Amino acid sequence: MTIERVVVPETMDADTSGDFAGFVDVGNDCALHLWGDDDFVSAPEDELAWFRSSPFRLRLLYLARLEGEPAGRLLVTVPLEEDATTAEVEVHVIPAARRHGIGAALLRQGEELVADAGRVDIATFTQHVLSGIPSGTADSVPPSAQHLPDDADARFARAHGFRLAQVEAMSRADIPLSSVVRERLHAEVDAHACGYRLVTWQRCPDDLIDSFAAARARMLVDAPHKGVPVDTVRWDADRVRREEQRWRDAGRPPLVAAAVQETTREVAAYTIVLVAQGSATAEQRDTLVLAAHRGHRLGLAVKLANVEALARIAPHTQHVLTWNAVENEPMLAINRELGFRQRALNGIWQKSLA
């Protein structure tokens, strides 16, 4: 087995070693095995921008080869905020190459890189498709009320010193919504969201960008994160523009819906969907209602506005995926109203190097 650093090329023509293509192929192999469909399968050229480092985060990619063939990969993400303590380590090994020590070797490499970067709080992740969770399986109990199955991935994380800190529910909804559902939800929004106007965009309007940046900065702080260390993330107009461009370069232009308070003209709530070009599946990312504006059904308002806008600008989209902490019942309830159905559980695991 060999483990070598992967440099993200400018174009796929420059990937003469095939290392980046092999890195992407490992992820695709694991995704197909886990999900049984191509929701998370990507072409290497579509992943170039996604895996590049930025002024805000360093990304380190490594590829493990077994007898010369791609067998596993390591992705280390290090936030570049001045006072950051966290880093993320993601390890994937193709099914045919498991139980050869590849995952353990990659994880050791990742922990060394995190330590070299001066970070002490490591996060890693596991995914558990509900259809593949045997009934009666033993559970790992996180601080929240939700359990995860005690499967091979969970045992691997625990064996290497990680603790289960939080569980996310991954859900999927079909779009477009039926006219009956749309009318019912619009009536609910109209009855509660007085004093706010809804705005959708793919490029943030200049007059809202500072307010939107301030709302983005609140996401990690205000969203449920019990048991998960978080860094203070600084947002400004330049960072908003850079992230918009990064998503466009990655072939996943953002679609944002925001609720703007009419008196202050400030963003009170927002949600972001990444629209994959040529894919039937879109990914809903951040959704936040600022604390001072809760109780007006703004979460439902922005999600409904974005789903409807998605149906207009990307009619090829058939499904929307979303992730929420299992203790975030208000957001999960909104998802159910929009037709989201739980499909998997994600484990967020933590380890301290302090």
C-alpha positions in Angstrom: 0.0 0.0 0.0 1.1 3.5 -0.7 -0.3 6.9 0.5 0.5 10.0 -1.5 -0.5 13.6 -1.5 -3.0 14.6 -4.3 -2.6 18.0 -5.9 -5.8 19.4 -7.3 -5.0 20.2 -10.9 -6.2 23.3 -12.8 -7.9 21.1 -15.3 -8.3 17.3 -15.8 -5.9 17.4 -18.7 -3.2 18.3 -16.1 -4.0 15.2 -14.0 -1.3 13.2 -15.8 -0.8 10.9 -12.8 -4.5 10.1 -12.5 -4.3 10.8 -8.8 -7.2 13.3 -8.7 -9.4 11.1 -10.9 -8.6 8.2 -8.6 -9.4 10.3 -5.5 -12.9 11.1 -7.0 -13.4 7.5 -8.1 -12.9 6.2 -4.6 -15.6 8.5 -3.3 -17.9 7.4 -6.1 -17.3 3.7 -5.4 -18.1 4.2 -1.7 -21.2 6.3 -2.5 -22.6 3.8 -4.9 -22.1 1.0 -2.4 -23.7 3.0 0.5 -26.7 4.5 -1.3 -27.4 2.2 -4.2 -27.9 5.2 -6.5 -25.9 8.0 -8.1 -27.2 10.9 -6.0 -23.6 11.4 -4.7 -21.6 10.3 -7.8 -19.7 13.1 -9.6 -17.4 13.4 -12.6 -13.8 14.4 -11.6 -14.0 17.7 -13.7 -17.0 18.7 -11.6 -15.1 18.3 -8.3 -12.0 20.4 -9.2 -13.3 23.6 -7.6 -15.0 21.8 -4.7 -11.7 20.3 -3.4 -9.5 23.3 -3.9 -8.3 25.2 -0.9 -9.6 28.8 -0.4 -8.5 31.8 1.6 -10.9 30.5 4.3 -10.0 26.8 4.5 -7.1 24.5 3.7 -7.9 21.2 2.0 -5.4 18.4 2.0 -6.1 15.3 -0.2 -4.3 11.9 -0.1 -4.9 8.8 -2.1 -4.1 5.3 -0.9 -3.2 2.7 -3.6 -3.3 -1.0 -3.0 -1.0 -2.8 -5.5 -1.1 0.3 -7.6 -4.9 0.7 -7.8 -6.9 3.5 -6.0 -8.3 1.9 -2.8 -8.8 4.7 -0.2 -8.7 8.4 0.2 -8.2 11.0 2.9 -9.6 14.6 3.0 -8.5 17.0 5.7 -10.2 20.4 6.0 -8.6 23.0 8.2 -10.4 26.3 8.8 -8.0 29.3 8.5 -9.6 31.5 11.0 -7.0 33.0 13.3 -8.4 31.5 16.5 -9.7 28.2 15.0 -9.3 25.0 16.9 -11.2 22.5 14.7 -10.5 20.4 11.7 -12.3 17.7 9.7 -10.9 14.4 8.7 -12.8 12.2 6.2 -11.6 8.7 5.3 -13.1 6.5 2.6 -12.0 2.9 1.6 -13.6 1.1 -1.3 -15.5 -2.0 -0.3 -13.2 -4.4 -2.1 -10.1 -3.1 -0.2 -11.5 -3.0 3.4 -10.0 -4.8 6.4 -6.4 -4.3 5.1 -5.6 -1.5 7.5 -6.0 1.2 4.8 -8.6 3.2 6.8 -6.4 3.1 10.0 -3.4 4.3 8.1 -5.2 7.1 6.4 -6.7 8.2 9.7 -3.3 8.3 11.4 -2.0 10.4 8.5 -5.0 12.8 8.9 -4.5 13.2 12.7 -0.8 14.0 12.1 -1.8 16.7 9.6 -4.3 18.2 12.0 -1.7 18.3 14.8 0.9 19.9 12.4 -1.7 22.6 11.6 -2.1 23.3 15.3 -5.7 22.2 15.6 -6.9 20.1 18.6 -10.6 19.3 17.9 -11.1 16.7 15.1 -14.4 15.8 13.6 -15.1 12.8 11.4 -18.4 11.5 10.0 -20.3 8.3 9.4 -23.4 7.6 7.3 -26.1 5.1 7.9 -28.8 4.4 5.4 -32.1 3.6 7.2 -32.9 0.7 4.8 -29.6 -0.9 5.7 -29.9 -0.6 9.5 -30.9 -4.1 11.0 -33.7 -4.0 13.5 -32.6 -4.7 17.0 -29.0 -3.7 16.3 -27.0 -2.4 19.3 -26.8 1.4 19.5 -24.2 4.0 20.3 -26.0 6.7 22.4 -25.1 10.3 21.6 -26.1 13.3 23.8 -29.3 13.7 21.8 -32.3 11.3 21.9 -31.4 9.7 18.6 -29.3 6.5 18.3 -27.0 5.2 15.6 -26.4 1.5 14.8 -23.3 -0.1 16.2 -22.1 -1.0 12.7 -18.5 -1.3 11.3 -18.2 2.4 10.7 -19.3 3.3 14.2 -16.9 0.7 15.7 -14.1 2.0 13.6 -14.6 5.6 14.9 -14.8 4.5 18.5 -11.8 2.2 18.2 -9.7 5.2 17.2 -10.7 7.3 20.1 -13.7 9.2 18.7 -16.9 9.9 20.6 -20.3 10.3 19.0 -21.2 14.0 19.5 -24.2 14.6 17.4 -26.6 12.8 15.0 -28.1 14.4 11.9 -31.1 13.2 10.0 -30.7 13.2 6.2 -34.0 13.6 4.4 -35.2 13.8 0.8 -38.3 15.5 -0.8 -39.8 15.2 -4.2 -40.5 18.3 -6.2 -42.4 20.1 -7.5 -44.9 20.3 -4.6 -48.5 19.5 -5.4 -50.9 22.5 -5.8 -52.8 21.4 -2.7 -49.7 21.4 -0.5 -48.5 24.7 -1.9 -51.8 26.4 -1.2 -51.9 25.1 2.4 -48.4 26.2 3.2 -48.8 29.6 1.6 -51.9 30.2 3.8 -49.8 29.3 6.8 -47.0 31.7 5.8 -49.4 34.5 5.0 -51.0 34.2 8.4 -47.8 34.5 10.4 -45.0 36.2 8.4 -46.4 39.7 8.3 -43.8 42.5 8.1 -41.4 40.4 6.0 -40.8 40.2 2.2 -39.3 37.1 0.5 -36.4 37.5 -1.9 -34.7 34.8 -3.9 -31.4 35.1 -5.8 -28.5 33.3 -7.3 -26.2 36.3 -6.8 -26.9 38.2 -3.6 -28.2 41.7 -4.2 -25.7 44.4 -3.3 -28.1 46.1 -0.9 -28.5 42.9 1.1 -25.0 41.5 1.1 -23.8 43.0 4.4 -26.9 41.8 6.2 -26.7 38.4 4.5 -23.1 38.1 5.6 -24.0 38.9 9.2 -26.7 36.2 9.1 -24.2 33.7 7.7 -21.9 34.4 10.6 -24.7 33.3 13.0 -25.2 29.9 11.4 -22.7 27.9 13.3 -23.4 29.7 16.6 -27.2 29.5 16.4 -27.7 26.1 14.9 -27.9 23.2 17.3 -24.4 21.9 18.0 -24.5 20.3 21.4 -21.3 18.3 21.9 -19.6 19.7 18.7 -16.9 22.3 19.1 -17.4 25.2 16.7 -15.1 28.0 15.6 -16.1 31.7 15.2 -16.5 32.2 11.5 -16.1 35.7 10.1 -18.3 36.7 7.1 -18.2 39.8 5.0 -19.3 40.8 1.5 -16.1 39.5 0.0 -16.5 36.1 1.5 -20.1 35.9 0.3 -18.9 36.7 -3.3 -16.0 34.2 -3.1 -18.3 31.4 -2.0 -20.9 32.1 -4.7 -18.1 31.9 -7.3 -16.7 28.7 -5.8 -20.1 27.0 -5.9 -20.6 28.2 -9.5 -17.1 26.9 -10.5 -18.0 23.5 -8.9 -21.1 23.3 -11.1 -23.5 23.8 -8.2 -24.7 27.4 -8.3 -26.5 28.5 -5.2 -30.1 29.4 -5.0 -30.9 31.5 -1.9 -34.3 32.5 -0.4 -34.3 35.1 2.3 -36.9 36.8 4.5 -36.2 40.5 4.8 -37.7 42.5 7.6 -39.5 45.4 5.9 -38.8 48.1 8.6 -35.1 47.4 9.0 -34.4 45.9 5.6 -32.2 43.3 7.2 -32.1 39.6 6.5 -34.1 37.8 9.2 -33.9 34.2 7.7 -32.4 32.4 4.8 -31.9 29.1 3.2 -29.4 27.9 0.5 -29.9 25.2 -2.1 -27.0 24.1 -4.4 -28.4 23.3 -7.8 -26.3 20.6 -9.5 -26.2 21.1 -13.2 -27.6 18.1 -15.1 -28.5 16.3 -11.9 -32.0 15.4 -10.7 -30.9 16.1 -7.1 -30.3 19.4 -5.4 -28.8 19.8 -1.9 -30.3 22.1 0.7 -27.5 23.5 2.9 -27.8 26.2 5.6 -31.2 27.2 6.9 -31.4 29.8 9.7 -33.9 32.0 11.3 -32.2 34.6 13.5 -33.3 34.3 17.1 -35.0 37.8 17.2 -37.3 36.8 14.3 -38.5 33.3 15.4 -42.1 32.6 15.8 -43.2 34.0 12.4 -42.9 30.8 10.4 -40.0 32.3 8.5 -38.3 28.9 8.3 -41.2 27.5 6.4 -41.5 30.7 4.3 -37.9 30.7 3.0 -37.9 26.9 2.4 -41.1 27.1 0.5 -39.9 30.0 -1.6 -36.7 28.2 -2.5 -38.4 25.0 -3.4 -40.8 26.9 -5.7 -38.0 28.9 -7.2 -36.0 25.7 -7.8 -38.9 24.2 -9.7 -38.9 27.3 -12.0 -35.2 27.7 -12.7 -34.1 24.1 -12.7 -37.1 22.0 -13.8 -34.8 19.0 -14.3 -34.6 18.8 -10.5 -36.7 16.0 -9.0 -35.4 15.7 -5.4 -34.0 17.9 -2.7 -31.8 16.6 0.1 -31.3 18.2 3.5 -29.5 17.5 6.7 -30.6 18.5 10.2 -29.6 17.8 13.8 -32.0 15.3 15.2 -32.7 17.6 18.2 -33.7 20.5 15.9 -37.4 19.5 16.0 -38.7 22.8 14.7 -36.8 22.5 11.5 -37.6 18.8 11.1 -41.3 19.7 11.5 -41.0 22.2 8.7 -39.3 19.6 6.5 -42.2 17.1 7.1 -44.7 19.8 6.0 -42.7 20.1 2.8 -42.8 16.4 2.2 -39.3 15.5 3.3 -38.9 11.9 4.4 -35.9 10.7 6.5 -33.5 8.5 4.5 -30.4 8.2 6.6 -28.6 9.1 9.8 -25.2 10.8 9.9 -22.9 10.6 12.9 -20.7 13.5 13.8 -17.7 12.1 15.8 -15.3 14.2 17.8 -11.8 13.6 19.2 -9.5 15.9 21.1 -5.8 16.0 20.6 -5.3 18.4 23.5 
